Amino acid sequence: PQAETASRDSMPFVLFLALLASATAAPTTKGRRANEQPKVRLVVTGETNVARTTRGARASNRVAQMAAWGGNVTMTIRAAHNTFTVVEVADPNEARLFKEQAERSGLRVEEDQRRYPGPSVATRTQPLAEETPWGIERVYNGAVPNASFFPSAVTHPLCIIDSGYLLTHPDLPSDATAADPLQADPAGTMYFGDDLCNHGTHVAGTIAAIGGDGEGVVGVYPGAPDLKIVKVFGQAGSPGCGWTWASQLVDAVQRCVDSGAKIVSMSLGGGGPSSTERDAFQTFFDDGILIVASAGNGGSSSYSYPASYPSIMSVAATDSSDAKASFSQFNDEVDIAAPGVDVVSTVGPPSDPGYDSFSGTSMAAPHVSGLAMVLWNKYPSYTNAEVRTALEGGAEDLGEPGRDNEFGHGLANYQGAEMRLFMPPPSLPPSPPPPSPPGVQLLDLRAATT
C-alpha cells in the first residue's frame, strides 16, 4: 500500500495536466448509441470544482487522484449550483474500489443511472385535413380556444428534452432553437433539428402543432413560440433512440435554464434513483423552474425517475374514456393525469414529415407541460410553485375522491387550473386567545351583569 501511494503522489506532471484538461472540458449533451455497452459510470461530487474553489491546488490534486484510483475522468458538469465529475471505470469491482478510496477522501460517489425515452406504441396515420386530437379537446373541456386566446410572445419559454425536433416539419413552429449551442450545427451528430426516432417530434407536436394551417393536427399551445430543444437520444449513426445518463439529463436541464426556459418537459425515465439527480432537480425547482415528466409505462406501482422526485410533476396517462391507461405506472408520486392513448401528433422519417398515433405516458406529459406554458404566459406574475398548484388543484377528479395513486389530483384541465390560480389561499382559523397570566382570575361577565 505504501508503494502504491508513493506512485500516485509522484504522478508525472504532464499526465496531471492532461487529466485536468479532460476533466474541465465543457460537456456536450450527447445520446448513447443503442448497441453501445458502457463501462461502469460514476458521478463524483465534492471538492472538484477547479474553477471556483479557493483551494485550487487541492481540488486539482483530487482530479488527478481519480485517475490514480482507476477512474477515467470523462467530463465535468456544472449545473444546479454544483459541480459533478463523471468518471468511468472498467467493471463493478473497480467501481467499488474507486468509491472506497474517493469516500475516504471526503467525496461523494454514486453510480450514474440510465434514462430512456418512454416506449410507445405507434400506428401510422395521415389526417385528410387539420384535426384536433381528442386529448387536446379533453384538456380544454371540448374545444380549443381561438388563436387570439394564446400569447403571441412568451416570457416563460418551454424546453423539450428528448430525441430532437424535426425543424422542417410543416406543422411545427420554425423558430425553435437549440438550448445547447453545440447542437445548433446541422452537420453535428446531435443536431437538435433532426429526429431519427420521432419521439421528440411527436412530443413537440402535442405541445405546439400549428393551428389553422389546414393540415395535420393542433397542439395544446398552437404554434407555441420560442421553444428550446435539447437532444439526448438518437445520435446520428445509431440504429435507434438509445439512452442517456442521469448526469447528462441534469446537464440538459441546465442548458434549458441557461437558454432562458422556465418550463422543462421530459418524456423519459428509468428505474434507478440518483441522489445527485434528485438534489439537482430540487435546486432547479427552488430556482423557479417548473419541470414535468412522464410517470412511466411499466403498468405497475414501481417508481420511474426523474418523474418520481417530489420537485417534478409526474404525469400518468388516460384513455378516451378517462380510464387509467393499462401501461400507466401508479404510485404515491403521481401528481396529475393527461391523455396518453392513441395520441395523434407530428413525426418525420422514415417517410416524409407526417403523423403517427402513439400511446404512452410520454404522450401524456406534453399535454401538461403545454397547459403550463399557456397558463404561465397568460399570467406571468405567478411563480412556478403557484402554477403547479393551480394545475393540480384545478384537475378534474377521477378515480377515488381526492388525490389517488392512479390519477394523482385528476385529469389536467385548463379552465380548472385558471380558476384555481385566481382562488385566494385558504384562510387560517382564528388564533386562540393567549393564556391568562398565573394567578389572574378572569371575571365571568355573564354573572357580573345579572
KAFEN-V441597 format. One record per residue. RES is the residue in one letter. SS is DSSP state (@ for helix, = for strand, . for the rest). PHI is phi in whole degrees, 0 to 359 (NA if undefined). Layout:
# KAFEN-V441597
RES|SS|PHI, RES|SS|PHI
This chain:
# KAFEN-V441597
P|.|NA, Q|@|293, A|@|298, E|@|296, T|@|296, A|@|297, S|@|294, R|@|292, D|@|294, S|.|259, M|.|305, P|.|305, F|@|296, V|@|296, L|@|298, F|@|300, L|@|297, A|@|296, L|@|294, L|@|296, A|@|296, S|@|292, A|@|286, T|@|259, A|.|294, A|=|293, P|.|284, T|.|252, T|.|298, K|.|218, G|.|274, R|=|269, R|.|292, A|.|298, N|.|259, E|.|280, Q|.|258, P|.|280, K|.|284, V|=|289, R|=|245, L|=|239, V|=|243, V|=|246, T|=|236, G|.|145, E|.|277, T|.|242, N|.|275, V|.|298, A|.|285, R|.|244, T|.|290, T|.|279, R|.|251, G|@|301, A|@|296, R|@|294, A|@|296, S|@|298, N|@|297, R|@|295, V|@|300, A|@|295, Q|@|298, M|@|302, A|@|291, A|@|296, W|.|277, G|.|103, G|.|258, N|=|263, V|=|288, T|=|260, M|=|192, T|=|241, I|=|250, R|=|251, A|=|204, A|.|52, H|.|60, N|=|215, T|=|232, F|=|239, T|=|260, V|=|262, V|=|232, E|=|248, V|=|234, A|.|290, D|.|201, P|@|301, N|@|294, E|@|297, A|@|296, R|@|296, L|@|295, F|@|300, K|@|298, E|@|300, Q|@|290, A|@|294, E|@|291, R|@|293, S|.|267, G|.|88, L|.|261, R|=|259, V|=|230, E|=|213, E|=|287, D|.|291, Q|.|251, R|=|277, R|=|232, Y|=|240, P|=|295, G|.|299, P|.|296, S|.|215, V|=|262, A|=|246, T|=|227, R|=|293, T|=|213, Q|.|220, P|.|302, L|.|288, A|.|211, E|.|297, E|=|227, T|.|261, P|.|304, W|@|301, G|@|293, I|@|294, E|@|298, R|@|296, V|@|284, Y|.|249, N|.|59, G|.|109, A|.|210, V|.|286, P|.|300, N|.|287, A|@|300, S|@|292, F|@|289, F|.|264, P|.|302, S|.|278, A|.|225, V|.|236, T|.|254, H|.|234, P|=|295, L|=|248, C|=|241, I|=|256, I|=|254, D|=|194, S|.|261, G|.|116, Y|.|209, L|.|288, L|.|296, T|.|272, H|.|293, P|.|291, D|.|257, L|.|242, P|.|302, S|.|269, D|.|263, A|.|297, T|=|227, A|=|282, A|.|290, D|.|264, P|@|304, L|@|288, Q|@|259, A|.|274, D|.|275, P|.|300, A|.|273, G|.|282, T|.|286, M|.|238, Y|.|299, F|.|293, G|.|276, D|.|246, D|.|211, L|.|283, C|.|236, N|.|71, H|@|297, G|@|294, T|@|294, H|@|295, V|@|302, A|@|297, G|@|295, T|@|295, I|@|283, A|@|225, A|.|307, I|.|289, G|.|259, G|.|78, D|.|260, G|.|78, E|.|213, G|.|71, V|=|230, V|.|235, G|.|267, V|.|299, Y|.|239, P|.|304, G|.|69, A|.|313, P|.|278, D|.|62, L|.|292, K|=|251, I|=|230, V|=|236, K|=|264, V|.|238, F|.|234, G|.|79, Q|.|297, A|.|304, G|.|95, S|.|271, P|.|282, G|.|202, C|.|292, G|.|73, W|=|202, T|=|225, W|=|250, A|@|300, S|@|297, Q|@|288, L|@|292, V|@|300, D|@|298, A|@|297, V|@|296, Q|@|298, R|@|299, C|@|300, V|@|298, D|@|298, S|.|278, G|.|104, A|=|292, K|=|245, I|=|235, V|=|236, S|=|244, M|=|227, S|.|255, L|=|195, G|=|167, G|=|196, G|.|276, G|.|265, P|.|285, S|.|220, S|@|293, T|@|299, E|@|295, R|@|302, D|@|295, A|@|295, F|@|293, Q|@|295, T|@|297, F|@|301, F|@|296, D|@|298, D|.|273, G|.|101, I|.|263, L|=|261, I|=|238, V|=|237, A|=|214, S|=|283, A|.|286, G|.|114, N|.|247, G|.|280, G|.|66, S|.|228, S|.|269, S|.|289, Y|.|264, S|.|244, Y|=|241, P|.|271, A|.|305, S|.|274, Y|.|281, P|.|301, S|.|284, I|.|244, M|=|282, S|=|268, V|=|248, A|=|272, A|=|246, T|=|237, D|.|258, S|.|291, S|.|263, D|.|65, A|.|268, K|=|296, A|.|297, S|.|300, F|.|273, S|.|289, Q|.|289, F|.|223, N|.|192, D|.|283, E|.|257, V|=|292, D|=|258, I|=|200, A|=|236, A|=|204, P|=|303, G|.|214, V|.|240, D|.|53, V|=|267, V|=|273, S|=|203, T|=|284, V|=|215, G|.|229, P|.|304, P|.|279, S|.|265, D|.|297, P|.|312, G|=|206, Y|=|213, D|=|225, S|=|260, F|=|247, S|=|231, G|.|159, T|@|294, S|@|300, M|@|276, A|@|285, A|@|305, P|@|293, H|@|299, V|@|286, S|@|295, G|@|295, L|@|298, A|@|300, M|@|295, V|@|297, L|@|298, W|@|288, N|@|276, K|@|281, Y|.|228, P|.|286, S|.|282, Y|.|279, T|.|267, N|@|299, A|@|294, E|@|291, V|@|294, R|@|298, T|@|299, A|@|293, L|@|298, E|@|288, G|@|291, G|.|266, A|.|291, E|=|281, D|.|295, L|.|233, G|.|71, E|.|294, P|.|302, G|.|81, R|.|291, D|=|220, N|.|283, E|.|273, F|.|245, G|=|63, H|.|279, G|.|131, L|=|279, A|.|305, N|.|210, Y|@|295, Q|@|301, G|@|297, A|@|294, E|@|295, M|@|297, R|@|293, L|@|296, F|@|271, M|.|290, P|.|293, P|.|298, P|.|301, S|.|286, L|.|277, P|.|295, P|.|299, S|.|288, P|.|292, P|.|297, P|.|294, P|.|293, S|.|289, P|.|300, P|.|301, G|.|86, V|.|261, Q|.|254, L|.|285, L|.|283, D|.|275, L|@|299, R|@|296, A|@|292, A|@|291, T|.|264, T|.|264
